[in-house]
């Protein structure tokens, strides 16, 4: 079996300036913090980041550090953020005002489907969400049986950085409770997929019915992800 | 003000029925859960990825892997089911959410809604709101009737739309309105206000229902 186990530094070594990366998580919950830390340490620039939101800045809910994508924003590593909601991270508004950060807002369900389309071999999806709004500008409207839909195209990335609570050495992942969010979807839609897991078990070490993300999507496995400390 | 919001939340709760699946927006809509009668069991959807949203977690008893869509640590109910974002919004767009309650900056007489962007101001993003109002079977806007005296229920929205023709019902401190093909029909008027009061606070025409009732309070 291919050895997928890497350190965080090894796993992010191929992520260079200008890369596009997807980051799992919802306001940090379900984000791979040790991979964020390793990227900040490496100091790459001009990233395109795709995620639900902009993570959280330091100080939110008493947190000492920024969380999730918030770490990359804080370090000034992001040129373009594609997300559904950025209101919890004031650094995004500042960056947009300064002209240092471009932000593309996408309805949350549409973002999920664009990523799923890329990972599932679809040419796009037809969604009623956004019809007649500024989201529809420049997009094809397709009428199916009398109802208008927007054609939303697939969205992929060079890398996907996701989080698991438990992962086996093949890469089969469990994402606890509300940490699933974009993680299983992003695992399908990038050239290289890195998972940071709290725990790594041997292959066969868990009932296969429990796994949520198939290990074939995973290229690198990094252990040592910590539970978020309140 | 707080009392008015409680009144709106309490009236909104009366729209819920046993077994319905609902999604409550942040702020006033969240308060609706406090007014559900014991015999009405509502299953709450949380768009970050589960059915069975419970109350806020007590301090010291938080589970760090369990938040609601506002990032707050919460509990889940015994029937909870957790899933990824594609399933979560499949539930939303697929019409599997019976009722969603949100606030609005503007609603118009065609049921068009604007609640996500003010041009020139910092944009927070629509999050799941556009999907929710597009997909939910019934969209209730629960809000204060005006923005500091300026009407929010209009002939035509002036702000960029969240979605077109999606609003079914508007509940404010002044009354309860339904959006119909004919326009906005006033179904209930709160006893604190006259018809003239509510018409003056509303930009579009209000069609007074032939069986206008006093707005039901607890």
Interface residues (C-beta under 8 A of the other chain):
Chain A: X26 X27 X28 X29 X30 X52 X53 X56 X60 X61 X83 X84 X85 X86 X87 X88 X93 X103 X105 X107 X108 X109 X110 X111 X112 X113 X116 X127 X128 X129 X130 X131 X132 X133 X134 X135 X165 X176 X177 X178 X179 X180 X181 X182 X183 X184 X185 X212 X227 X228 X229 X230
Chain B: X46 X47 X48 X49 X50 X62 X63 X64 X65 X66 X67 X69 X71 X73 X76 X82 X83 X84 X85 X86 X88 X89 X90 X92 X93 X117 X122 X123 X124 X125 X126 X127 X128 X129 X130 X131 X134 X135 X160 X161 X162 X163 X164
